[in-house]
Amino acid sequence: MPLPRAPDHGIPVRPDTLDTGTLSLYIQREMNARPEGWQAGEMLTMKKEAEQLGEIIRRSRRIVFFSGAGVSTGSGIPDFRSSAGLFAKEENGLSPEMILSRSFFYLHPEEFFDFYRKHMLYPDAVPNAVHRYLFELEKRDKLRGIVTQNIDGLHKQAGNIRVYELHGNVHENYCMECNASYPPEKILRSSGIPRCDCGGVIRPNIVLYGEPLEKYVCIGARREITNADTLIIAGTSLAVEPAASFTEDFRGKNLVIINREPTPADSRASLLIREDVTELFQLLSGLGTEGSPAS
Ligand SMILES: [Zn+2]
């Protein structure tokens, strides 16, 4: 949808920057501009997709869920590749991938932690409809595991136990000298380079670009994907390696892909849903026995 034009000066604006009066005018005009039945049609399609997904889940016994940034946006955590990416480029000409790399961390720790505090920590974020649904699935022994590229820890916060965090977790932080552990607030409330009582640098237990993934996490994740009868890939464009190649181990029956953008695995999908993951799972949760993981 193109950005609306402000009535007075014709410059594109974001709806969230409009005052209430202008915003209601904007909404009214957008609704008028849509073909009749647009909203109803859109919802109907998504409901059908949610029903199809619910049916696959109902028939599956060993589901693995592979999640990316699109699963966390519903909890207010932006995909740093799009939002912070633009910001970082404007600010100092560096991409987030460069800042979040091993070499940048060692060469420019102060700038690293400035960026990290601003863009990687969301202490108020809570699990959304997707996380809650997956917790129900695990309780009913239908979900074998969650393999995630996300570092926000929301799957564990929702209660899931079998979570393979390929890129680590911002909730775990440790002193690089004495290994003492610290909560994320320690980094958030510090300025400059966060230090342990012993003087060592405290770093988050996340995998930086240029660092290898944890071996035991990889082995567990690959084992679950290989043994799954259904693999649901959600909220990721499968652009980050080696994590993305894990999905190629899948040999089961149903490959479900839920993502707004195309992915390299689309041609292999048995169900391809181009919707927002959270909206879809909100619908799925509301389907009653049909979409309920209990059935
Ligand atoms: Zn220490």
Residues whose N, C-alpha, C, O or C-beta is under 5 A from the ligand:
A	BS01	ZN	C175 E177 C178 N179 A180 C196 C198 G200
